[in-house]
Structures are given as C-alpha cells and as structure tokens.
C-alpha cells in the first residue's frame, strides 16, 4: 500500500513541507538574540522585530518548499522523500501548487519588508532581496549553491549575521530614526550573531551527514559527500565548540556582564547531541537530531538574549 494513502494532505504539508520543528526555531533564534541586544542598548521596538520574524520565517519556508519542488522535478523517483513522491502521484500535492506556495511566501515576505522599509529605511529592502535570493538559489536557478559544497558559510552568514544584525537594525532605526542608520549597527550586533550562525549551520551539517547517500546520487557535493563524514563531524564539533566559547569573549572582551554566560546552561544537551552525531551515521538514527538541535538553538538564543538584556 502506498504510504501516501495513509497520510493526509495536512500531514504532508506540516511534517514534510512546513517542517515547523526546523524552520520556525531557526527563524526565531536570531530575532530573539537581536531583541535581547536591543533591550540592552535601549532601542527595542516590538513591531519591527515581529515583522522581521514573520519575513524571516516565510523566506525560510519558501526555501524549504523550493528545495522539495526542485527535488521532485529533478528526481521524480526521489528515494529520500518517498512520501512526497507518493503525494505527488496521488494528487495530495501538485507542482503548480508548490510553485504557487513559493511565490506567495516570497510575496508576503516582501510585503512585510515594504512595511519595514517605511519604518526603518531603504537598507531593509536590500537585506530582504538578498535573503530571498539566497533562499531560492540554495536549490534553484542555473547554479544552485547547495549542490556545490558552499552552503555552510552561506547558512552561517544569513542565519547568523544577516538575521541578527538585520533585526537589530530595524529596531534601532525605528527607535533612533532611519536617518541615523549608520549609527545603529554596533560591532556587538555582529559579535552576538556568531554563535547563532554556528548552531544553525550545525543543523545543516547534521542533514548533510544524514542525507549523504541520497545527496551523492543527486550530485549534491556537500562536505560529507566530498570528504566523508569525519570532516563533517569535525566541522560540527568546531562550530558547536565556538558557540559555547564565544560567551566568554562577550563577557571578558566586549564588556557585558557575566549574565551572558547563561547559554552555558544548555551545554549538557549540546554535549549529548554532539556525542550522538559523532557515533551514529544512519539516516533514521539522525532524523530526530535536527529538530533536537533546533530546540537547543532556541534555548541557547533565549538564554543569550536574557543575558544580554540583563547586562546593564
């Protein structure tokens, strides 16, 4: 019996396309860190922060749907996602429907961006358009960068630096005025984005280890495919270690108080995830690890945001 016959359209969308355990945490984590820093700097503004979260999540969701759409077009018998293949055959999803979803999500993200442009100035539209392009170009277009082993630094840049700094900027620009945009991007905004970029990139690294056999068939040259899982594990541990060392720099080097060490409370969960990733390599074993690391990332981000806000 086809698996799609026992799975509803709602389950296909929530479990395989929207993937809330993955997309929302990675959109929320950078926003909450930017909010924490904005509270510390007394430039917090709720409306632009919420709009940034809304736009960021939509861009991520559109990227996930784009990736699945491209997989179904390029690999009609995709063994990695048999539920989606069956759903396409039985009409639970359609390629035009997926394409429409992508366009609607990007359109709504642009609409939120236009409101932010009105509130915070022209730089917002540049951030938004580049983010949309990166989301789409991961798996689509003439040169999808996800197939060439360069997704990791781009994930780090956009999920870390761009998301945190962008969310901080729109709050500060609303509070201080768009005319002062060049004065609203302190170095600390870049600094506190680094551990978030590291943790979110590690989610991708787990995916790459888990999916390496499928990716090899698709011609997707991730680090795990090109150099083996040992190098991916080294990257994973290095990024995770950086995320837990950086708070000491925030405390001892950037002038924040010891409250910024709060994220260290999540270290036992980080260690458990790292130990599992370094000792297991089967697809089904690693499937739960990405949402688990997403939860860790949110917990870390909340603790860091609280620590930043209390560092007065």
Order of alpha helices (4+ residues) and beta strands (2+ residues): alpha-alpha-alpha-alpha-alpha-alpha-alpha-alpha-alpha-alpha-alpha-alpha-alpha
